[in-house]
Amino acid sequence: MHIDIYLVMGSAVVGLLVGLTGMGGGALMTPMLVLLFGVTPSAAIASDLMAALFMKPAGVAIHWRRKTVNTGVVRYLCYGSVPAAFLGTYVMHLLGQSAVAEHRLEILLGTALIIGSVAIFSRSVFVEAPSSSDEHVKVRRVPTIIIGVVGGFMVGLTSVGAGSLILVLLVLVYPTLSNKQLVGTDLAQSLPLTFSATLGTLLFSHVELGLTSSIIIGSVPAVIVGSLLSSRSNGYLLRRVITGVVLLSGLKYVGVPTDWLGVVGGLEIVLITFLTIRHWQRTRDELAVSVPESVEGVVTLLPTGLDGDF
């Protein structure tokens, strides 16, 4: 088993970004492995799924302690996502590992990245989740199970979807859940989902232990460090920048020409600038209302982000 020091360093960067922003590792790790290190899509997906199983428990424990997990929603999400994730890994196995199969998987991966990043941008533009919510929100069983099936299958097939697609779909079905509860609930359900996908990967796919070990060694400590630093960083801006990079990666996978990637990148800069300014103004207004007049002038100068605001 060979440990690649450069892969360890790259995984540490991804882990740090995941810890700082709360974004799903599948949208970051897999593109890095394929585009920068030349790993085949099937091996990258399999290794990323296994590494995610080691990265998620700490985050779940934190949200559980903070009581930002809606267990009812988690239960019905898992009814759909756990078997669907296992099925996704089996479909990936059926695709095979030939050059044609790897190209098809690359297209599927790119499509998943595009859908996930567009969903995050769309939520930023059109949907504003409340800062507080009713902890006893009524669980919509059938829609929740369907979300689990869709998200779980995408995770099993491409390793992308737990931290992007499922989260956005939850916003549509549960508009009264706060950002913190949305993130905590999504993260909690992603743990059994990832376990199911990892089990399927071990049964159906060829796992490269050296590749997986390098990812785990680099990413797991970095995720913890990033989580500890997250309260001091401008997570909102960083998440949007990373989402833009993920979108460009997805477009690259599906064969979009370089010239068009430049055009999309320019549009992303405009959109991210607009969203960041709007977010800063909303945060300043919220702080201005919540603090006494005597300290209002000081506090409103601090453009602090909202925890868990995707």
C-alpha positions, 0 to 999 in steps of 0.5 A: 500500500503506497501513500502519496504525499501529494495526494495527502496534501490535496486531500487536506486542502479539500478537508479544510474547505469542507470543514470551513464551509460545510459543503459536501466532500463529494463535490470537491474531492472527486473532481480533484482526484480526476482532474488533478491526479488523473484517477479514473472516475470509478476509483475516485468515487469509490475512494471518496465514498469510503473516506467520507465515512471517516469525515462525517461522524464528528460533524454529526456529533456536533449537530446532535449535541446542538439539537439541530437534527430533526430525527423524524425527517432523518428517519424517512430520508434514510428509508429512501436513501440507504437502499438507493445508495446501495443500488447506485453503487451496483449500477456503477458496477454494472457500467464496468471499468472500460474506457467507454464506461469510464467516459459515461461515468464521467458524464454522469459525474459532471451532470451531478456536479452541475445539478448540485451547484445550480441548485445551491446557486438557485437557493441563494437567489430565490429561497431564504430559509428562516433563522428559527423554526418549529422543532415539531414540524410535521414530517411529509413522509412520501416526499421525504422518502422520494428525496432520499431515493433521488439523493441516495442513488446519486451519491451511490453512483457519483458520490455527489448529492448528500450535501447539495441536492438533498439539502436544496430539495429539503428546503422546498419540502420543509420551508420552515426549517431553519438553516441550522436544522436543514444542515444538521438534518442533512448531515445526520442522514448522510451518515447511514447513506454513506455507510450503505454506499461504502458497503456497496462499493466494497462489494461491487467495486475495486477499492484502491487502498493506497488511494483511499488511505492517502485521502483519509490521512489528509482529509480527516484531520483537516476537516476537524481543523476547518470546523474549529476555524469555521466560526472565524471565516467568511463561510458564505463567500467561500461556499459560493466561490467553491460552488462556482468552481464545482460548476466549472468542473461539472461543465468540464466533465461534460465536454463544454469548450474552454471558451465557454467555461471562461464566459460562465466563470465571468458570469459566476463572478458577477453573481457571487459578488451580487449574492455576497453584497446582498448577504452582507446587507441582510446580516447588517440589518439583522444585527442592527435590529437585534443589538442595543442602540448604544452598540449598534454602530460598532456591531453593524460594521462586522459582516459576520456570516450565518452559521449553516447558511448555504 
